[in-house]
Amino acid sequence: MTTNRFTIYVLTGLLALTATAGSGCKKYLEVDLPKTEVLTSSVFSNDDAAKLAIAGLYLGMKNTFLYNTTRYAAFSADELTYYISYVTYDPMVADKVDVANVGTQELWDNFYSTIYNANAIIENAEASTGLTTAYKTQIIGEAKFFRAFSHFYLVNLFGKVPLITTTDVTKTMYAPRTPVDSVYAQIKADLTDAMNTLPADYAIAAGERIRANKWAAVALLARVYLYTKDWANAEAMSAAVMSNSNYTLQTAANINNVFKKNNTESILQWQRSQGNTTEALLYLNTYTFNGYFDHRMQPGLVSSFETGDLRKANWMLTATYSNTGGSGTFSTPYKYKRASATPNDENYVFLRLGEQYLIRAEARAQLNNTSGAQADINAIRNRAGLANTTANNKASLLAAIEQERRVEFFCEWGHRWFDLKRWPSLVSPATKTRADDVLGALKTTWTSTAVFFPIPATAITTNPYLEQNSGY
């Protein structure tokens, strides 16, 4: 099933999700509808019934692409390799993905299924006469947040993509690719609505940071403004988050708390199910899933950390192995450490305050606010046990920010892959990107068109109005 997911996910999307919603969702899932229930207006007859739909939205995202988004982007950048040759991963590591790649197909399908589910929630909630005003506003805001989140990842992975804001079959089945600027305009509109309507606290989840709130929308909006080079708004949005007393950076002494449940640096996390060891292996400890570092950090990434960087000491694991994947000393990401269900003290971090410091630093550097950019860089460096930056002009500040983003967000949500694609080349800034500089030097198979994955062949077969990306 491919882009026709737009049209029939009312049967295959939330229906499947509601059937699999487990104990991990019970904090906000109070009722259980029959497993044959379809997401129709009846699900939105009252607040308790609608909780199932929003729980399904969260659960579906965790189960379908939390794991793959990070590692596929890390393969494509200069972060990870796989321990053996594997048909899906090898082309990503070489940046020679073809139109039949299963991994990119998964990303395309899963993000669009989330968009469909979000649209279904928005439409049914808006039409409902049984929901309280407060809960209707809450779930519409959350659905818009994740519709924006999904479109953001699609546009950064694939370039121009269909902009889908309805469940209407006649409008979605043959939707063409939408210009990137127009997709970003909708992302900004959705996040602005979410920012203006969602609550500023986490009361909806009994204080746990597992539901999108106002500040999650502001944080993601700051990232979007940064990517679209709206420096003033990027600075303003990140500053707003940073000034909120709910959020503080972890200290150097507590650097491993960054990935703990409900820590003060987390803006939004995905909840780890209680007692689920398998889930921990799949999502938290996936890089050592087979017990021998099957996902290995590229040597350049390992050597990029400065001496004394606490992130290398605490967020990376190095060991010597001799096995099917080859003999030698390898390093793997170790931000998450709980491979067993006990103690269950880690969640999957999606948005955190550290990013906001580096968003504001980059915006300030672009606005020629040297001292302001230095202060934000230093906050991140000092937390990592490092001295203040020596960067003192725009060029050196931007280089320092690139370095800090690389070692702060390695193997997290595709940050490095997206950064390399959005920054201009230092050699040919008018025509190339940093990906050309960095990946062109690392990978003999690199071509500039690889900055975007191909539109999956099955999607184009289903929808002839989709045009393929250049180079495929």
C-alpha positions as CSV (number, residue, x, y, z in Angstrom):
1,M,0.0,0.0,0.0
2,T,1.4,3.4,-1.0
3,T,-0.1,6.8,-1.5
4,N,-3.5,5.3,-1.5
5,R,-3.0,5.3,2.2
6,F,-4.3,8.9,1.9
7,T,-7.7,7.6,1.0
8,I,-8.2,4.4,3.0
9,Y,-6.3,4.9,6.2
10,V,-9.6,5.3,8.0
11,L,-9.7,1.5,7.8
12,T,-6.0,0.6,8.0
13,G,-4.5,3.4,10.1
14,L,-6.3,4.4,13.3
15,L,-8.2,1.1,13.2
16,A,-4.9,-0.8,13.5
17,L,-3.6,1.7,16.1
18,T,-6.7,1.4,18.3
19,A,-6.4,-2.3,18.1
20,T,-2.8,-2.2,19.4
21,A,-3.1,0.6,22.0
22,G,-1.6,-0.9,25.2
23,S,-1.0,-0.2,28.8
24,G,1.5,2.5,27.9
25,C,-1.3,4.7,26.7
26,K,-3.6,4.3,29.6
27,K,-2.6,7.7,31.2
28,Y,-4.8,9.3,28.6
29,L,-6.7,6.4,27.1
30,E,-9.6,5.7,29.4
31,V,-12.0,3.8,27.2
32,D,-11.7,0.8,24.9
33,L,-13.7,0.8,21.7
34,P,-14.3,-2.5,19.9
35,K,-11.4,-3.5,17.7
36,T,-13.6,-3.3,14.7
37,E,-14.4,0.4,15.4
38,V,-13.6,2.7,12.5
39,L,-12.6,6.3,13.1
40,T,-15.9,8.0,12.3
41,S,-17.8,10.8,13.9
42,S,-19.1,8.4,16.5
43,V,-15.6,8.2,18.0
44,F,-15.9,11.9,18.7
45,S,-19.3,11.7,20.5
46,N,-17.7,12.6,23.8
47,D,-14.3,13.4,25.4
48,D,-13.7,9.9,26.7
49,A,-14.3,8.3,23.3
50,A,-12.1,10.8,21.5
51,K,-9.2,9.9,23.8
52,L,-8.8,6.7,21.8
53,A,-8.2,8.5,18.6
54,I,-5.5,10.8,20.0
55,A,-3.9,7.9,21.8
56,G,-3.8,6.1,18.5
57,L,-2.1,9.0,16.8
58,Y,0.8,9.0,19.4
59,L,1.1,5.2,19.5
60,G,1.2,5.0,15.7
61,M,4.1,7.5,15.4
62,K,6.2,5.7,18.0
63,N,5.6,2.3,16.5
64,T,6.1,3.2,12.8
65,F,8.9,5.7,12.4
66,L,10.5,6.8,15.7
67,Y,13.2,4.1,15.1
68,N,13.7,4.4,11.3
69,T,13.8,8.2,10.9
70,T,16.9,8.5,13.1
71,R,18.9,5.6,11.6
72,Y,18.0,6.2,7.9
73,A,19.1,9.8,8.2
74,A,22.2,8.8,10.2
75,F,23.2,6.3,7.4
76,S,22.7,9.0,4.8
77,A,24.8,11.5,6.6
78,D,28.3,10.9,8.0
79,E,27.1,9.3,11.3
80,L,26.4,5.5,11.0
81,T,27.3,2.4,9.1
82,Y,25.8,-1.1,9.5
83,Y,27.9,-4.0,10.7
84,I,27.1,-6.2,7.6
85,S,26.0,-5.6,4.0
86,Y,22.2,-5.2,4.0
87,V,20.0,-4.4,1.0
88,T,18.1,-1.6,2.5
89,Y,20.9,0.1,4.4
90,D,23.8,-0.1,2.0
91,P,22.3,2.3,-0.5
92,M,21.7,4.8,2.3
93,V,25.2,4.7,3.5
94,A,26.5,5.1,-0.1
95,D,23.8,7.7,-0.8
96,K,22.7,5.7,-3.8
97,V,19.1,4.9,-2.8
98,D,16.9,3.8,-5.7
99,V,13.1,4.2,-6.2
100,A,12.4,0.7,-4.8
101,N,14.2,1.1,-1.5
102,V,12.1,-0.3,1.3
103,G,13.3,2.1,3.9
104,T,12.4,5.3,2.0
105,Q,9.0,3.7,1.1
106,E,8.4,3.2,4.9
107,L,9.2,6.8,5.6
108,W,6.9,8.0,2.9
109,D,4.0,5.8,3.9
110,N,4.3,6.3,7.6
111,F,4.5,10.0,7.6
112,Y,1.5,10.2,5.3
113,S,-0.5,7.8,7.4
114,T,0.2,10.2,10.4
115,I,-1.0,13.1,8.3
116,Y,-4.2,11.2,7.4
117,N,-4.8,10.3,11.0
118,A,-4.3,13.9,12.1
119,N,-6.6,15.2,9.4
120,A,-9.3,12.7,10.4
121,I,-9.0,13.9,14.0
122,I,-9.2,17.6,13.0
123,E,-12.2,17.1,10.7
124,N,-14.2,14.9,13.1
125,A,-13.4,17.0,16.1
126,E,-14.4,20.2,14.4
127,A,-17.7,18.7,13.3
128,S,-18.4,17.1,16.7
129,T,-21.2,18.5,18.9
130,G,-20.4,16.1,21.8
131,L,-16.9,17.2,22.7
132,T,-16.3,19.8,25.3
133,T,-14.8,23.0,23.9
134,A,-11.6,22.5,25.9
135,Y,-11.0,19.0,24.8
136,K,-11.9,19.8,21.2
137,T,-9.4,22.6,21.2
138,Q,-6.8,20.3,22.8
139,I,-6.9,17.5,20.3
140,I,-7.2,19.7,17.2
141,G,-4.1,21.5,18.4
142,E,-2.2,18.3,18.9
143,A,-3.3,16.9,15.5
144,K,-2.1,20.1,13.8
145,F,1.2,19.9,15.6
146,F,1.8,16.4,14.3
147,R,0.5,17.2,10.8
148,A,3.1,20.0,10.8
149,F,5.8,17.6,12.2
150,S,5.1,15.0,9.5
151,H,5.1,17.5,6.6
152,F,8.4,19.0,8.0
153,Y,10.1,15.6,7.8
154,L,8.7,14.8,4.4
155,V,9.8,18.1,2.9
156,N,13.3,17.6,4.3
157,L,13.6,14.0,3.2
158,F,12.0,14.3,-0.2
159,G,11.8,17.9,-1.2
160,K,8.6,18.9,-2.9
161,V,5.8,16.6,-1.6
162,P,2.0,16.6,-1.7
163,L,0.5,18.9,0.9
164,I,-2.4,17.0,2.4
165,T,-4.8,18.8,4.7
166,T,-8.0,16.8,4.1
167,T,-9.2,13.2,4.1
168,D,-11.3,13.9,0.9
169,V,-10.4,11.1,-1.5
170,T,-11.0,13.4,-4.5
171,K,-8.4,15.8,-3.3
172,T,-5.8,13.4,-2.0
173,M,-5.7,10.5,-4.4
174,Y,-4.0,12.4,-7.2
175,A,-2.4,15.2,-5.3
176,P,0.6,16.6,-7.1
177,R,3.9,17.7,-5.4
178,T,3.6,21.1,-3.7
179,P,6.4,23.7,-3.8
180,V,8.6,23.6,-0.7
181,D,7.7,27.2,0.2
182,S,4.0,26.3,0.2
183,V,4.5,23.3,2.4
184,Y,6.5,25.4,4.9
185,A,3.7,28.0,4.9
186,Q,1.2,25.3,6.0
187,I,3.6,24.0,8.6
188,K,4.0,27.4,10.1
189,A,0.2,27.9,10.0
190,D,-0.4,24.6,11.8
191,L,2.3,25.3,14.4
192,T,1.0,28.8,15.0
193,D,-2.5,27.5,15.6
194,A,-1.1,24.8,18.0
195,M,1.0,27.4,19.8
196,N,-2.0,29.7,20.3
197,T,-4.5,27.0,21.4
198,L,-2.6,24.3,23.3
199,P,-2.1,24.6,27.0
200,A,1.3,25.8,28.4
201,D,1.6,22.9,30.9
202,Y,1.5,19.1,30.9
203,A,-1.7,18.7,33.0
204,I,-3.4,16.7,30.2
205,A,-0.8,14.0,30.9
206,A,-0.7,14.3,34.7
207,G,2.5,16.3,34.5
208,E,4.5,13.9,32.2
209,R,6.1,15.5,29.2
210,I,4.5,13.1,26.7
211,R,1.8,15.3,25.1
212,A,2.4,18.2,22.8
213,N,1.8,21.5,24.4
214,K,2.2,25.2,23.5
215,W,6.0,25.1,24.1
216,A,6.4,22.0,21.9
217,A,4.8,24.0,19.1
218,V,7.0,27.0,19.8
219,A,10.1,24.9,19.8
220,L,9.3,23.2,16.5
221,L,8.3,26.5,15.0
222,A,11.7,27.9,16.0
223,R,13.3,25.1,14.0
224,V,11.1,25.8,11.0
225,Y,12.0,29.5,11.0
226,L,15.6,28.6,11.2
227,Y,15.4,26.3,8.2
228,T,13.5,28.9,6.2
229,K,16.1,31.6,7.1
230,D,13.7,33.8,9.1
231,W,16.4,34.6,11.6
232,A,14.4,37.1,13.6
233,N,11.5,34.8,14.3
234,A,13.8,31.8,14.9
235,E,15.5,33.9,17.6
236,A,12.2,35.1,19.1
237,M,10.7,31.6,19.2
238,S,13.7,29.9,20.7
239,A,14.1,32.7,23.2
240,A,10.5,32.3,24.3
241,V,11.1,28.6,25.1
242,M,14.4,29.3,26.9
243,S,12.8,32.0,29.1
244,N,10.1,29.6,30.3
245,S,10.9,28.4,33.8
246,N,9.6,24.8,33.0
247,Y,12.8,24.2,31.0
248,T,16.4,24.3,32.1
249,L,19.5,22.6,30.8
250,Q,20.9,19.7,32.6
251,T,24.2,20.3,34.3
252,A,27.6,18.8,33.3
253,A,27.3,16.5,36.4
254,N,23.8,15.3,35.2
255,I,24.4,15.1,31.5
256,N,22.9,11.6,31.3
257,N,19.6,13.0,32.6
258,V,19.0,14.6,29.2
259,F,17.3,11.3,28.1
260,K,15.6,10.5,31.3
261,K,11.8,10.7,31.8
262,N,10.4,14.1,32.3
263,N,13.7,15.9,32.9
264,T,13.7,19.7,32.8
265,E,15.5,19.8,29.5
266,S,12.8,17.8,27.7
267,I,10.1,19.7,25.9
268,L,8.4,16.6,24.3
269,Q,9.0,12.9,24.8
270,W,7.4,9.8,23.6
271,Q,6.3,7.6,26.4
272,R,8.1,4.2,26.9
273,S,5.6,1.5,27.7
274,Q,5.7,0.1,31.2
275,G,7.7,-3.1,31.5
276,N,8.3,-3.5,27.7
277,T,11.9,-4.8,27.3
278,T,11.4,-5.5,23.6
279,E,10.4,-1.9,23.0
280,A,13.5,-0.7,24.8
281,L,15.7,-2.9,22.6
282,L,14.0,-1.7,19.4
283,Y,14.0,2.0,20.2
284,L,16.3,2.9,23.0
285,N,19.1,0.4,22.5
286,T,18.7,-0.4,18.9
287,Y,22.3,0.3,18.1
288,T,23.4,-2.6,20.2
289,F,20.3,-4.7,19.4
290,N,22.3,-7.8,18.3
291,G,24.8,-7.5,21.1
292,Y,27.7,-6.4,18.9
293,F,27.2,-2.8,17.8
294,D,25.3,-3.5,14.7
295,H,25.0,0.3,14.1
296,R,28.5,1.7,14.2
297,M,29.5,5.3,14.3
298,Q,31.6,6.6,11.4
299,P,35.3,7.2,12.4
300,G,35.0,10.9,11.5
301,L,32.2,11.3,13.9
302,V,34.0,9.6,16.7
303,S,37.1,11.7,16.2
304,S,35.1,15.0,15.9
305,F,34.7,15.2,19.7
306,E,37.1,17.5,21.6
307,T,39.3,16.1,24.4
308,G,37.3,16.2,27.6
309,D,33.8,16.4,25.9
310,L,31.4,14.7,28.3
311,R,29.1,13.8,25.5
312,K,31.7,11.4,24.1
313,A,32.3,9.9,27.6
314,N,28.6,9.6,28.4
315,W,26.7,9.4,25.1
316,M,29.0,7.0,23.2
317,L,30.0,3.4,23.9
318,T,33.2,1.9,22.5
319,A,34.3,-1.8,22.7
320,T,36.3,-4.4,20.8
321,Y,34.5,-7.2,19.0
322,S,35.3,-10.1,16.7
323,N,32.3,-11.6,15.0
324,T,30.3,-11.8,11.7
325,G,30.4,-8.0,11.4
326,G,34.2,-7.9,11.4
327,S,36.9,-7.6,14.1
328,G,37.9,-4.4,15.6
329,T,37.1,-1.6,18.0
330,F,33.8,0.1,17.3
331,S,31.7,2.9,18.8
332,T,28.0,3.1,19.0
333,P,25.5,5.8,20.2
334,Y,24.7,5.3,23.9
335,K,22.4,8.2,24.7
336,Y,19.8,5.6,25.9
337,K,21.0,3.0,28.3
338,R,18.1,0.9,29.6
339,A,17.9,-2.3,27.5
340,S,15.7,-3.9,30.1
341,A,12.3,-2.9,31.4
342,T,13.6,-2.2,34.9
343,P,14.2,0.5,35.9
344,N,11.9,2.2,33.4
345,D,13.4,5.7,33.7
346,E,13.9,6.7,30.0
347,N,11.6,8.0,27.4
348,Y,12.3,8.8,23.7
349,V,13.2,12.5,23.5
350,F,11.9,14.4,20.5
351,L,12.3,18.0,21.4
352,R,14.8,19.3,24.0
353,L,16.1,22.7,25.2
354,G,19.6,22.1,24.0
355,E,18.4,22.5,20.4
356,Q,16.8,25.9,21.3
357,Y,20.2,27.2,22.4
358,L,21.8,26.3,19.2
359,I,18.9,27.6,17.1
360,R,19.2,30.9,18.8
361,A,22.9,30.9,18.5
362,E,22.7,30.3,14.7
363,A,20.0,33.0,14.3
364,R,22.0,35.5,16.3
365,A,25.2,34.7,14.3
366,Q,23.2,35.4,11.1
367,L,22.0,38.7,12.6
368,N,25.6,39.6,13.5
369,N,24.9,39.4,17.3
370,T,28.3,38.0,18.1
371,S,28.1,38.2,21.9
372,G,24.6,36.7,22.0
373,A,25.7,33.8,19.8
374,Q,28.8,33.2,21.9
375,A,26.7,33.0,25.1
376,D,24.4,30.4,23.6
377,I,27.2,28.3,22.2
378,N,29.0,28.5,25.6
379,A,25.9,27.3,27.5
380,I,26.0,24.0,25.5
381,R,29.8,23.7,25.6
382,N,30.1,24.3,29.3
383,R,27.4,21.7,30.0
384,A,29.6,19.3,28.0
385,G,32.6,20.2,30.2
386,L,34.3,22.3,27.5
387,A,35.7,25.9,27.7
388,N,34.1,28.9,26.0
389,T,34.2,29.1,22.3
390,T,36.9,31.1,20.6
391,A,34.7,32.0,17.7
392,N,34.4,35.8,17.3
393,N,32.9,36.6,13.9
394,K,30.1,35.4,11.8
395,A,32.1,32.8,9.8
396,S,33.8,31.3,12.8
397,L,30.5,31.3,14.9
398,L,28.7,29.4,12.1
399,A,31.6,26.9,12.0
400,A,31.4,26.5,15.8
401,I,27.6,26.0,15.7
402,E,28.1,23.3,13.0
403,Q,30.5,21.5,15.3
404,E,28.3,21.8,18.3
405,R,25.2,20.6,16.5
406,R,27.2,17.6,15.1
407,V,28.3,16.4,18.5
408,E,25.2,17.4,20.5
409,F,22.6,15.8,18.2
410,F,24.4,12.9,16.7
411,C,22.1,10.1,15.8
412,E,19.0,12.1,16.9
413,W,16.1,12.6,14.5
414,G,18.1,13.4,11.4
415,H,19.6,16.7,12.6
416,R,23.0,16.1,11.0
417,W,21.5,15.0,7.6
418,F,19.2,18.0,7.5
419,D,21.9,20.4,8.6
420,L,24.3,19.3,5.8
421,K,21.5,19.8,3.2
422,R,20.3,23.2,4.4
423,W,23.7,24.9,4.8
424,P,25.5,26.3,1.8
425,S,28.7,24.8,0.6
426,L,31.9,26.6,1.9
427,V,33.4,26.0,-1.6
428,S,30.5,26.8,-3.9
429,P,27.8,28.4,-1.8
430,A,25.8,29.6,-4.8
431,T,25.3,26.1,-6.3
432,K,26.1,23.4,-3.7
433,T,25.4,22.5,0.0
434,R,27.6,21.4,2.9
435,A,26.5,17.9,2.0
436,D,28.6,18.3,-1.2
437,D,31.6,19.4,0.9
438,V,31.3,16.8,3.6
439,L,29.8,13.7,2.0
440,G,31.5,14.3,-1.3
441,A,34.8,13.9,0.5
442,L,33.7,10.9,2.5
443,K,31.7,8.9,-0.1
444,T,33.0,8.2,-3.6
445,T,29.4,7.5,-4.7
446,W,28.1,10.9,-3.6
447,T,26.1,13.0,-6.1
448,S,24.5,16.4,-5.3
449,T,21.0,15.0,-6.2
450,A,21.3,12.6,-3.3
451,V,20.3,15.4,-0.9
452,F,16.7,14.2,-1.4
453,F,15.5,10.6,-1.4
454,P,13.6,9.4,-4.5
455,I,9.8,9.5,-4.5
456,P,9.0,5.7,-4.0
457,A,8.2,4.0,-7.3
458,T,5.0,2.6,-6.0
459,A,3.8,6.0,-5.0
460,I,4.3,7.3,-8.5
461,T,2.6,4.2,-9.9
462,T,-0.4,4.9,-7.7
463,N,-0.4,8.6,-8.4
464,P,0.8,9.5,-11.9
465,Y,0.7,13.2,-11.1
466,L,3.8,12.8,-8.9
467,E,7.1,13.7,-10.6
468,Q,10.3,12.0,-9.6
469,N,13.2,13.9,-8.0
470,S,16.2,14.8,-10.2
471,G,18.8,12.1,-10.4
472,Y,16.6,9.1,-10.1
